[in-house]
Amino acid sequence: MAGDTMVAVVLAAFEFLTRDVMPDEVSSFWFWAVGLGLLAPLVVRRRYPVQAAYLILAAGFVQLVTHGPLGEEQAGRTRLADLALALALYTLVAYVGRKQAALYAVWLTIGTVAWVFPRVAVTEAVLLFSVIAIVFALHWALGEFAGARRAYHVEVERRLDLLETERDQQARIAVAEERARIARELHDVVAHAVSVIVVQADGAAYAVRSQPELAEKALETISGTGREALTELRRLLGVLRSENSETERVPQPGTRSLSELADRVRATGVPVRLDLSGELDSLPAGIGLGIYRIVQEALTNTIKHAGVGAKVKVSVLRVGDHVELDVVDRGPGRAVVPGLTSGGGNGLIGMRERASVFGGSLNAGPLPEGGGWQVRAVLPVAERLG
């Protein structure tokens, strides 16, 4: 509004300095009243573009009636306040639209013809009309340019708002995915640790009187498994507690940790055969962790459900650009751990989700010949882009 006021003030100043264009037969009152009517609406032309434009147009028609045809000595001159008509046309094009501006241009054409042609010869009238038309056309073109830039900035702001909204949504999705990952980690850690602890505790209870050395070994296994589970739980819960808090950093388990995992399962009384082949040490950390968790969950299910006399074979083989993982147990297929139930199948769902995260596949089911269970996963080694 300050800029529009400045434009009106400048035109008013030039109007005062060039007041010699006032025809002799026009009273000072009408001359300055029309000037005020032409210039005053410029102050609010961008806030109320249509209303301001038609107030200026009305002042122009009042000028047409009160001033009458100019004499030949004024034919080549016009008052600067009349530029308000062109500025109003520019404002309509830039801030309202072509339809309103075209209607306004029709009224300007009618007024210009009525102002020019009755007063001078046809040749001079055509020349003067052409000059005025060029001025109006120039203001129309400037309005188109300003309107395009204004629309461009509005579109840029809209896109920035959309990008900001999309960024916030992606952040929320990333947080949800991270929490889902942590939930799977918690499930794997707790399920495996509790299964081992319960099996060892039951064994220690039976052997505490007859074979105290076996009971002592079982208690050591319980202690080690519990400490490891607490360490991982502390790390995972620390991430959930605050993303800025300093939490204890421990190495993520990977394929190198499978031997320790197999040893813990053997300590529960389930024989485990572990075969590792190929360049597994060079696997990306994420894939190594995924393999470890799938094997951990499969062995946990073996402890819980395979029954007495079960044997497990774990095979991890890297072939070219993918890793083949097989966990096969052979047992009667019933749980032998008191107090543990089969649950809702979340472990199997979690294993499939882990495989799908890396673009791999996982199949699980009973062996064709019966009396056992197999988990088979194939994970691509190449890291996905995007």
BAPAZA-512943 format. One line per 2 residues: for each residue z, y, x of N, C-alpha, C. Coordinates in pm, whole numbers, plus 50000, padded with zeros to 5 digits. Example, Ala and Ser with C-alpha at 12.3 -4.5 7.8 and 13.67 -1.06 7.14 Angstrom:
2
50780:49431:51319:50780:49550:51230:50780:49670:51320 | 50708:49775:51285:50714:49894:51367:50787:50003:51290
This chain:
386
50000:49879:50083:50000:50000:50000:50000:50126:50086 | 50064:50120:50200:50067:50236:50289:49926:50270:50338
49847:50167:50370:49710:50191:50414:49625:50252:50305 | 49641:50205:50180:49564:50261:50069:49604:50406:50044
49731:50436:50056:49777:50574:50042:49715:50664:50148 | 49707:50612:50272:49647:50690:50380:49500:50719:50351
49426:50621:50299:49285:50642:50264:49273:50752:50160 | 49358:50746:50055:49353:50849:49951:49386:50987:50007
49484:50994:50097:49523:51123:50155:49410:51180:50241 | 49347:51095:50321:49237:51143:50407:49121:51195:50323
49082:51120:50218:48974:51166:50131:49012:51295:50061 | 49139:51308:50020:49184:51431:49955:49177:51550:50052
49211:51524:50178:49204:51632:50278:49060:51678:50298 | 48968:51583:50310:48827:51622:50324:48776:51689:50197
48826:51644:50081:48787:51707:49955:48827:51855:49955 | 48946:51883:50007:48992:52022:50012:48909:52103:50111
48876:52042:50225:48800:52115:50328:48656:52139:50286 | 48601:52054:50201:48460:52066:50160:48451:52107:50014
48543:52189:49968:48545:52227:49828:48427:52317:49792 | 48345:52355:49890:48229:52439:49862:48122:52364:49783
48135:52228:49770:48037:52155:49690:48064:52173:49541 | 48173:52240:49504:48206:52259:49363:48103:52352:49299
48038:52306:49194:47939:52393:49127:48007:52518:49072 | 47930:52625:49063:47986:52752:49018:48031:52746:48873
47957:52665:48789:47989:52663:48647:48106:52570:48613 | 48162:52500:48711:48273:52408:48687:48404:52479:48721
48499:52467:48628:48628:52531:48651:48707:52455:48758 | 48794:52524:48823:48877:52462:48927:48964:52351:48868
49010:52370:48743:49095:52268:48681:49023:52134:48674 | 48900:52136:48619:48828:52008:48604:48788:51952:48739
48757:52039:48832:48718:51990:48964:48833:51913:49029 | 48952:51973:49028:49066:51906:49093:49122:51794:49006
49113:51803:48874:49159:51696:48786:49075:51570:48807 | 48942:51591:48817:48855:51475:48842:48881:51418:48980
48902:51507:49078:48932:51458:49213:49059:51374:49214 | 49161:51421:49140:49284:51344:49132:49260:51210:49063
49180:51210:48957:49149:51086:48887:49072:50987:48971 | 48989:51038:49063:48913:50949:49151:48998:50892:49264
49090:50974:49317:49161:50934:49438:49296:50868:49412 | 49367:50910:49309:49502:50857:49285:49504:50705:49266
49410:50645:49189:49415:50499:49173:49394:50421:49302 | 49341:50486:49406:49321:50414:49532:49453:50364:49591
49563:50432:49556:49693:50394:49611:49731:50253:49568 | 49690:50213:49447:49729:50080:49395:49607:49990:49377
49500:50016:49448:49375:49942:49423:49387:49794:49459 | 49468:49758:49559:49479:49616:49594:49585:49544:49511
49684:49617:49463:49785:49554:49378:49732:49535:49236 | 49659:49636:49185:49599:49627:49051:49450:49661:49063
49371:49572:49118:49231:49606:49149:49146:49640:49028 | 49155:49565:48920:49071:49589:48802:49111:49720:48734
49242:49739:48711:49288:49861:48646:49252:49984:48727 | 49274:49978:48858:49242:50093:48944:49093:50123:48943
49010:50017:48945:48864:50038:48947:48817:50109:48821 | 48870:50069:48706:48821:50130:48582:48882:50268:48559
48999:50297:48616:49049:50435:48613:48959:50527:48694 | 48915:50477:48810:48823:50556:48893:48689:50574:48821
48642:50467:48755:48516:50476:48681:48528:50577:48567 | 48643:50577:48498:48664:50673:48390:48661:50816:48442
48724:50837:48558:48721:50971:48619:48578:51010:48654 | 48498:50911:48699:48357:50940:48729:48280:50983:48606
48303:50920:48491:48233:50959:48369:48283:51094:48318 | 48414:51123:48340:48464:51257:48305:48392:51362:48391
48372:51332:48518:48298:51422:48606:48156:51442:48556 | 48095:51335:48506:47958:51344:48455:47950:51438:48336
48053:51438:48251:48052:51521:48130:48093:51664:48161 | 48195:51681:48242:48250:51815:48265:48171:51895:48368
48111:51829:48466:48040:51901:48570:47897:51930:48531 | 47836:51843:48455:47698:51864:48415:47603:51847:48532
47472:51863:48507:47374:51848:48615:47394:51956:48721 | 47385:51917:48844:47396:52014:48954:47267:52090:48970
47278:52207:49022:47158:52281:49052:47088:52224:49174 | 46971:52273:49203:46895:52219:49315:46965:52244:49448
47047:52351:49455:47114:52378:49582:47223:52275:49612 | 47273:52205:49510:47373:52100:49533:47312:51960:49528
47179:51951:49515:47116:51820:49492:47140:51725:49606 | 47142:51773:49727:47158:51685:49842:47302:51665:49883
47396:51720:49804:47537:51709:49842:47617:51640:49732 | 47720:51578:49769:47811:51516:49672:47952:51526:49729
48050:51520:49644:48188:51531:49689:48235:51398:49746 | 48320:51404:49849:48368:51283:49916:48455:51199:49825
48517:51259:49725:48600:51183:49633:48520:51077:49559 | 48388:51098:49548:48303:50998:49481:48298:50866:49558
48337:50868:49686:48343:50743:49761:48445:50646:49702 | 48537:50698:49618:48634:50611:49552:48563:50508:49465
48447:50546:49406:48371:50451:49324:48324:50333:49409 | 48274:50363:49530:48229:50257:49620:48346:50172:49668
48459:50237:49698:48578:50162:49741:48629:50070:49630 | 48619:50116:49505:48660:50031:49393:48570:49909:49383
48439:49929:49404:48347:49815:49402:48381:49716:49514 | 48407:49768:49633:48449:49683:49745:48575:49602:49711
48672:49667:49648:48798:49600:49615:48777:49487:49516 | 48691:49512:49415:48665:49406:49316:48597:49286:49380
48501:49310:49470:48432:49198:49536:48530:49120:49622 | 48615:49191:49696:48703:49125:49793:48822:49056:49728
48877:49114:49619:49005:49065:49567:48997:49004:49428 | 48887:49025:49355:48879:48974:49218:48769:48868:49206
48645:48908:49234:48538:48811:49224:48406:48878:49192 | 48298:48802:49208:48164:48859:49189:48137:48897:49043
48191:48819:48949:48162:48845:48808:48213:48983:48766 | 48338:49013:48796:48394:49144:48764:48323:49254:48842
48292:49226:48968:48225:49326:49051:48084:49355:49000 | 48011:49253:48953:47876:49274:48901:47879:49361:48775
47977:49334:48686:47989:49418:48566:48020:49562:48604 | 48105:49579:48702:48138:49714:48749:48015:49781:48810
47935:49704:48882:47814:49760:48943:47715:49807:48838 | 47709:49737:48724:47621:49782:48615:47663:49919:48565
47795:49936:48545:47844:50068:48501:47817:50175:48606 | 47831:50141:48732:47802:50237:48839:47654:50276:48837
47568:50179:48813:47424:50208:48809:47391:50303:48693 | 47451:50275:48575:47428:50363:48459:47476:50504:48489
47596:50515:48545:47649:50647:48576:47567:50720:48682 | 47520:50646:48783:47442:50710:48889:47308:50761:48836
47243:50680:48752:47116:50723:48692:47137:50848:48608 | 47242:50848:48526:47271:50964:48441:47308:51087:48523
47362:51065:48644:47404:51176:48729:47288:51233:48810 | 47193:51148:48851:47089:51191:48945:46963:51239:48876
46907:51160:48786:46770:51185:48740:46754:51309:48653 | 46852:51351:48572:46829:51470:48490:46827:51600:48570
46865:51602:48693:46889:51728:48763:46781:51767:48862 | 46705:51672:48916:46606:51705:49019:46475:51635:48988
46378:51666:49069:46248:51602:49054:46259:51452:49078 | 46160:51381:49026:46166:51235:49031:46170:51185:49175
46087:51244:49262:46084:51197:49400:46219:51213:49467 | 46278:51331:49453:46409:51354:49513:46517:51268:49446
46502:51248:49315:46600:51165:49245:46596:51021:49295 | 46474:50968:49315:46461:50831:49366:46523:50819:49504
46498:50921:49589:46553:50918:49724:46705:50922:49720 | 46763:51014:49638:46908:51026:49628:46970:50899:49569
46903:50845:49465:46952:50721:49403:46951:50607:49505 | 46847:50602:49589:46838:50496:49690:46951:50507:49791
46984:50631:49832:47093:50650:49927:47226:50603:49867 | 47248:50644:49739:47373:50602:49673:47376:50451:49657
47262:50391:49621:47256:50245:49605:47286:50173:49737 | 47235:50231:49847:47263:50171:49978:47412:50176:50009
47475:50289:49975:47620:50301:49998:47695:50195:49918 | 47658:50179:49790:47723:50077:49708:47696:49936:49761
47571:49911:49803:47537:49778:49855:47614:49748:49983 | 47630:49851:50068:47708:49832:50191:47852:49796:50159
47910:49863:50060:48048:49832:50022:48058:49693:49958 | 47953:49653:49885:47952:49516:49831:47952:49414:49945
47865:49438:50046:47859:49345:50159:47992:49340:50234 | 48053:49457:50254:48184:49459:50320:48288:49384:50237
48280:49398:50105:48372:49324:50018:48352:49174:50029 | 48225:49130:50037:48198:48987:50055:48259:48936:50186
48242:49013:50292:48296:48974:50422:48449:48967:50418 | 48510:49072:50361:48657:49075:50354:48709:48964:50263
48638:48939:50152:48680:48832:50062:48670:48696:50128 | 48563:48675:50206:48547:48548:50275:48658:48527:50377
48689:48634:50453:48798:48622:50550:48932:48598:50480 | 48953:48666:50369:49077:48646:50294:49087:48503:50241
48975:48452:50187:48975:48314:50138:48996:48216:50252 | 48938:48248:50369:48956:48162:50485:49103:48155:50527
49168:48271:50531:49309:48273:50569:49397:48201:50466 | 49362:48218:50339:49437:48147:50235:49421:47996:50252
49297:47953:50282:49272:47810:50301:49345:47758:50425 | 49345:47840:50532:49417:47798:50653:49566:47783:50624
49623:47879:50551:49764:47870:50517:49792:47748:50429 | 49699:47719:50337:49717:47602:50250:49712:47475:50333
49617:47469:50426:49607:47350:50512:49730:47336:50600 | 49782:47448:50651:49903:47441:50732:50021:47390:50650
50028:47435:50524:50135:47384:50437:50119:47235:50414 | 49993:47192:50392:49968:47049:50372:50003:46969:50497
49964:47024:50615:49995:46954:50739:50146:46945:50761 | 50216:47054:50727:50362:47052:50742:50424:46949:50648
50372:46946:50523:50422:46846:50427:50392:46706:50475 | 50267:46686:50525:50229:46553:50574:50313:46513:50695
50342:46611:50783:50425:46581:50899:50565:46538:50855 | 50620:46609:50755:50752:46572:50705:50750:46433:50643
50642:46403:50569:50632:46271:50508:50620:46162:50614 | 50539:46190:50717:50525:46092:50824:50657:46072:50898
50733:46181:50913:50865:46168:50977:50957:46081:50893 | 50954:46104:50759:51038:46021:50673:50994:45875:50675
50862:45853:50678:50811:45716:50685:50852:45650:50816 | 50842:45728:50925:50881:45673:51056:51029:45638:51058
51112:45725:50996:51256:45695:50990:51281:45568:50909 | 51209:45557:50795:51227:45437:50712:51183:45312:50787
51070:45320:50858:51024:45205:50935:51122:45169:51046 | 51178:45271:51110:51274:45244:51217:51401:45179:51161
51444:45227:51045:51562:45166:50984:51534:45022:50941 | 51412:44997:50891:51376:44859:50856:51375:44771:50980
51323:44826:51092:51323:44748:51216:51466:44718:51261 | 51552:44819:51253:51691:44798:51293:51758:44696:51201
51724:44702:51071:51781:44603:50978:51740:44462:51018 | 51612:44446:51057:51569:44313:51102:51643:44272:51229
51663:44369:51320:51737:44338:51442:51880:44295:51408 | 51944:44369:51317:52080:44333:51278:52086:44193:51216
51988:44165:51131:51984:44032:51069:51973:43923:51174 | 51881:43944:51270:51862:43841:51373:51987:43823:51457
52046:43934:51499:52163:43926:51586:52280:43859:51515 | 52308:43907:51392:52423:43854:51319:52402:43708:51280
52283:43676:51227:52258:43540:51181:52271:43441:51296 | 52209:43476:51410:52215:43383:51523:52357:43370:51576
52424:43483:51595:52559:43479:51653:52656:43405:51562 | 52650:43434:51433:52744:43369:51341:52717:43219:51334
52589:43181:51333:52557:43037:51327:52613:42965:51449 | 52592:43021:51569:52642:42958:51691:52795:42954:51690
52857:43066:51651:53003:43072:51652:53063:42970:51556 | 53006:42959:51435:53061:42866:51337:53047:42722:51385
52930:42688:51442:52909:42552:51491:53009:42521:51603 | 53023:42614:51697:53114:42592:51807:53260:42587:51760
53295:42669:51665:53433:42669:51613:53465:42535:51545 | 53368:42484:51467:53390:42354:51404:53405:42244:51509
53320:42251:51611:53330:42151:51718:53462:42159:51791 | 53506:42281:51818:53635:42298:51888:53750:42247:51804
53741:42270:51672:53849:42223:51583:53861:42071:51586 | 53748:42001:51593:53752:41855:51597:53795:41802:51734
53764:41875:51843:53788:41825:51978:53914:41880:52042 | 53985:41971:51975:54096:42039:52040:54207:41942:52082
54226:41832:52011:54332:41737:52047:54281:41623:52135 | 54166:41569:52098:54117:41451:52172:54042:41489:52298
53965:41600:52295:53885:41641:52411:53903:41791:52433 | 54017:41828:52488:54045:41972:52505:53944:42043:52594
53883:41970:52691:53784:42036:52779:53660:42078:52699 | 53620:41994:52602:53507:42032:52518:53542:42150:52427
53665:42149:52377:53710:42262:52295:53711:42390:52376 | 53755:42382:52502:53755:42501:52588:53614:42552:52612
53522:42459:52635:53382:42500:52656:53325:42564:52530 | 53360:42509:52413:53312:42568:52287:53367:42708:52269
53494:42729:52303:53553:42862:52290:53489:42962:52386 | 53452:42917:52505:53381:43005:52599:53246:43046:52541
53177:42950:52479:53048:42982:52416:53066:43083:52304 | 53173:43061:52223:53202:43156:52114:53228:43295:52172
53306:43302:52277:53338:43431:52337:53214:43502:52390 | 53129:43428:52464:53009:43489:52520:52912:43534:52411
52893:43449:52309:52803:43486:52200:52855:43607:52125 | 52985:43612:52101:53044:43725:52031:53029:43855:52107
53053:43850:52239:53040:43971:52321:52896:44023:52320 | 52801:43930:52336:52661:43971:52336:52622:44031:52202
52668:43967:52092:52637:44021:51960:52699:44158:51940 | 52823:44177:51986:52887:44308:51973:52812:44415:52051
52763:44380:52170:52688:44477:52250:52562:44523:52178 | 52487:44425:52123:52364:44460:52052:52396:44536:51923
52500:44496:51852:52537:44568:51731:52579:44711:51761 | 52652:44731:51873:52694:44866:51911:52571:44953:51939
52472:44895:52006:52349:44971:52035:52275:45007:51906 | 52257:44910:51817:52181:44935:51695:52254:45030:51602
52384:45012:51585:52459:45102:51499:52469:45242:51558 | 52466:45251:51691:52463:45383:51754:52337:45459:51719
52224:45389:51711:52099:45454:51672:52108:45503:51527 | 52166:45420:51439:52180:45461:51300:52276:45577:51283
52379:45582:51367:52484:45682:51351:52432:45822:51379 | 52359:45840:51485:52307:45972:51520:52196:45957:51621
52083:46023:51590:51972:46013:51683:51995:46092:51810 | 52093:46184:51810:52121:46264:51929:52240:46212:52009
52309:46112:51955:52429:46066:52025:52392:45978:52142 | 52477:45981:52241:52458:45897:52358:52513:45758:52329
52426:45661:52321:52468:45524:52295:52446:45440:52419 | 52521:45334:52425:52511:45246:52540:52373:45183:52548
52310:45195:52661:52175:45141:52678:52184:45006:52746 | 52129:44904:52678:52124:44771:52738:51980:44724:52735
51940:44641:52831:51801:44594:52833:51767:44518:52706 | 51650:44544:52652:51605:44469:52535:51570:44327:52576
51609:44230:52496:51572:44092:52530:51421:44071:52520 | 51369:43982:52601:51227:43951:52601:51206:43805:52636
51088:43772:52686:51059:43632:52719:51149:43581:52832 | 51194:43670:52921:51283:43625:53029:51419:43582:52976
51455:43628:52855:51585:43593:52797:51579:43464:52716 | 51460:43402:52705:51451:43280:52624:51531:43165:52684
51540:43160:52816:51617:43051:52879:51764:43061:52841 | 51821:43183:52845:51960:43201:52805:51979:43166:52659
51882:43204:52575:51889:43170:52433:51890:43019:52414 | 51804:42949:52487:51798:42803:52476:51930:42741:52522
51989:42796:52627:52117:42742:52674:52226:42757:52569 | 52230:42869:52501:52332:42888:52398:52313:42788:52284
52186:42762:52248:52162:42666:52140:52198:42524:52186 | 52168:42493:52311:52206:42360:52363:52357:42341:52357
52429:42453:52379:52575:42444:52377:52628:42408:52239 | 52549:42430:52135:52591:42392:52001:52569:42245:51972
52502:42174:52067:52474:42032:52047:52334:42002:52003 | 52247:42103:51999:52107:42083:51961:52022:42085:52087
51963:41974:52126:51877:41972:52245:51755:42063:52226 | 51728:42145:52326:51615:42238:52320:51528:42217:52443
51401:42195:52420:51304:42187:52529:51223:42316:52526 | 51219:42386:52639:51154:42517:52647:51037:42509:52744
50919:42539:52698:50798:42542:52781:50740:42683:52777 | 50734:42747:52893:50677:42881:52906:50556:42872:52997
50442:42921:52953:50319:42911:53031:50244:43044:53024 | 50174:43076:53133:50095:43198:53138:50175:43314:53193
50110:43430:53198:50172:43552:53253:50254:43621:53143 | 50372:43569:53122:50458:43624:53016:50539:43744:53062
50566:43753:53193:50647:43864:53243:50578:43998:53229 | 50445:43997:53223:50371:44123:53214:50343:44166:53071
50402:44098:52972:50381:44135:52833:50444:44271:52803 | 50384:44349:52712:50449:44473:52669:50589:44444:52614
50679:44541:52632:50819:44520:52593:50832:44487:52445 | 50754:44554:52361:50763:44531:52218:50725:44389:52179
50619:44338:52240:50575:44202:52209:50677:44101:52262 | 50730:44127:52382:50832:44038:52436:50954:44030:52345
50996:44146:52291:51110:44148:52200:51077:44073:52072 | 50953:44093:52021:50914:44023:51899:50915:43872:51917
50866:43823:52032:50868:43679:52060:51011:43629:52065 | 51097:43702:52133:51238:43661:52145:51302:43651:52007
51280:43750:51921:51344:43751:51790:51289:43639:51702 | 51160:43611:51711:51104:43501:51630:51165:43369:51673
51172:43346:51805:51232:43222:51854:51379:43216:51815 | 51450:43328:51827:51592:43332:51792:51612:43296:51646
51530:43353:51557:51545:43323:51414:51510:43178:51384 | 51405:43125:51450:51366:42987:51428:51477:42891:51473
51537:42921:51590:51646:42834:51637:51770:42848:51549 | 51795:42968:51498:51907:42985:51406:51888:42900:51281
51766:42898:51227:51739:42813:51111:51754:42665:51145 | 51719:42629:51269:51737:42489:51310:51885:42452:51310
51967:42540:51367:52112:42513:51370:52166:42499:51228 | 52118:42583:51136:52174:42586:51003:52122:42473:50913
51996:42432:50935:51932:42348:50835:51877:42215:50885 | 51861:42200:51017:51791:42080:51065:51873:41953:51050
52004:41963:51055:52087:41846:51037:52125:41779:51168 | 52202:41670:51155:52252:41598:51272:52136:41529:51344
52140:41536:51478:52039:41467:51558:51909:41542:51573 | 51906:41669:51533:51782:41746:51543:51750:41779:51688
51622:41783:51719:51573:41823:51850:51470:41932:51830 | 51466:42024:51926:51376:42139:51913:51289:42150:52037
51163:42181:52013:51072:42212:52123:51017:42352:52101 | 51036:42437:52202:50986:42575:52197:50877:42589:52301
50761:42633:52256:50646:42650:52346:50593:42791:52331 | 50587:42863:52444:50531:42998:52447:50420:42999:52550
50298:43021:52504:50181:43009:52591:50095:43134:52577 | 50069:43198:52691:49977:43311:52690:49838:43263:52728
49743:43289:52638:49605:43247:52660:49517:43370:52644 | 49467:43422:52755:49379:43539:52748:49451:43660:52691
49400:43709:52578:49455:43830:52520:49548:43804:52402 | 49605:43684:52394:49700:43657:52288:49805:43556:52335
49915:43551:52263:50025:43460:52293:50043:43365:52175 | 50050:43236:52206:50073:43134:52105:50218:43087:52114
50286:43087:52002:50427:43053:51997:50448:42939:51896 | 50513:42833:51942:50542:42720:51855:50689:42682:51870
50757:42667:51757:50894:42616:51754:50895:42499:51656 | 50916:42379:51710:50912:42257:51627:51046:42187:51638
51109:42165:51522:51233:42086:51524:51212:41958:51443 | 51282:41855:51484:51275:41726:51415:51417:41685:51379
51442:41677:51251:51574:41642:51202:51567:41605:51056 | 51679:41560:50999:51680:41518:50859:51658:41632:50760
51684:41755:50807:51651:41867:50721:51760:41914:50629 | 51887:41887:50657:51997:41941:50577:52095:42014:50667
52155:42115:50613:52250:42193:50691:52376:42112:50717 | 52427:42127:50838:52549:42057:50875:52661:42153:50908
52638:42278:50889:52738:42378:50925:52814:42418:50800 | 52943:42382:50790:53021:42419:50672:53029:42571:50658
53019:42617:50533:53036:42761:50509:52909:42840:50519 | 52797:42778:50567:52671:42852:50577:52579:42805:50466
52511:42898:50402:52416:42867:50297:52278:42902:50345 | 52181:42860:50269:52041:42881:50310:51997:43024:50293
52067:43102:50213:52031:43242:50197:51906:43257:50113 | 51848:43375:50118:51733:43406:50035:51603:43404:50106
51595:43345:50222:51468:43339:50293:51433:43465:50368 | 51528:43556:50392:51499:43680:50461:51458:43658:50605
51510:43552:50667:51474:43526:50806:51327:43497:50822 | 51271:43415:50733:51129:43384:50738:51044:43508:50711
51089:43589:50614:51017:43714:50586:51020:43806:50708 | 51137:43814:50772:51148:43899:50891:51059:43852:51004
51047:43718:51023:50958:43667:51127:50814:43705:51099 | 50772:43693:50974:50634:43730:50940:50610:43880:50961
50709:43961:50925:50694:44105:50945:50683:44139:51093 | 50761:44073:51175:50753:44099:51319:50616:44064:51373
50560:43953:51326:50426:43914:51372:50321:44013:51324 | 50333:44057:51199:50232:44148:51144:50237:44285:51209
50354:44327:51258:50364:44457:51326:50267:44465:51443 | 50248:44355:51513:50161:44353:51630:50022:44301:51597
49989:44293:51468:49857:44247:51427:49839:44097:51439 | 49951:44023:51445:49944:43878:51459:49967:43807:51327
49982:43677:51336:50003:43595:51216:50115:43495:51244 | 50180:43450:51137:50287:43352:51150:50282:43258:51030
50290:43130:51060:50295:43027:50957:50418:42940:50981 | 50485:42904:50874:50604:42820:50884:50605:42720:50769
50648:42598:50799:50654:42498:50695:50691:42362:50751 | 50711:42264:50663:50747:42130:50710:50633:42065:50786
50668:41975:50879:50566:41901:50953:50492:41808:50858 | 50362:41786:50886:50283:41700:50797:50341:41560:50783
50395:41504:50894:50449:41369:50887:50590:41365:50830 | 50649:41480:50802:50781:41486:50743:50890:41479:50847
51012:41510:50805:51126:41503:50894:51128:41609:51001 | 51090:41729:50968:51093:41836:51066:51033:41964:51011
51037:42066:51093:50990:42200:51051:50921:42265:51170 | 50818:42342:51141:50741:42407:51247:50720:42554:51214
50737:42637:51318:50703:42779:51309:50598:42806:51414 | 50484:42860:51371:50375:42889:51465:50331:43033:51445
50325:43107:51558:50283:43247:51555:50181:43273:51662 | 50088:43361:51632:49988:43404:51730:49992:43556:51733
50021:43611:51850:50034:43757:51866:49931:43807:51966 | 49851:43907:51929:49760:43967:52028:49838:44046:52131
49790:44040:52256:49859:44109:52365:49820:44254:52374 | 49692:44286:52346:49644:44423:52360:49719:44512:52264
49766:44626:52315:49839:44721:52232:49741:44794:52143 | 49782:44805:52016:49694:44871:51921:49699:45022:51942
49582:45085:51921:49574:45229:51936:49587:45292:51800 | 49652:45411:51799:49669:45481:51670:49774:45415:51592
